[in-house]
Amino acid sequence: MLCLGVTISLFPPFDSRLHYVATATGYHIWGSFSFLTSGALSIAAGRKVTRCLIQCSLGWNTVSAIVAVLGTIMTILKEILIYRDVIWGFSYGSLFIGMLTGMVFLSLAEGCIALSLSIYACKVACSVNKVVVFLPNNDNNPSVVSPEHVYDEVTF
């Protein structure tokens, strides 16, 4: 998303008004920042499960899902505004529209991922209310497994 946005902003301004609409929102920068932050928090919450990390991941994934919806709408509106003026007049207009379409697909994918992670984190955050106490075995005696245990035979 960031690379496509930077590439689009490097195009020479064929129409300053339309070029401004395509790059002035800065969605490729703040959207990418939002997705990177929510992904990093999700990874951290998966590696070290604490209530704070789960709640932070939930919050950022919710923000990222909202950002993805807003960015998708803005990018589609950019395409609609630019398509009618650019596609027939400029040689690289179709490339410009193609890059914006790529940004729409990436936005939709990132939004779906952020929304699903947000739903999962909400389920985890709402169900984690118990304290688990782990008491290691401090005696130096080895563990003994009961030899009387009988296993059932399973046939396939």
Secondary structure, 3 states (H helix, E strand, C coil): CHHHHHHHHCCCCCCHHHHHHHHCCCHHHHHHHHHHHHHHHHHHHHHCCCHHHHHHHHHHHHHHHHHHHHHHHHHHHHHHHHHHHHCCCCCCHHHHHHHHHHHHHHHHHHHHHHHHHHHHHHHHHHHCCCCCCCCCCCCCCCCCCCCCCCCCCCCC
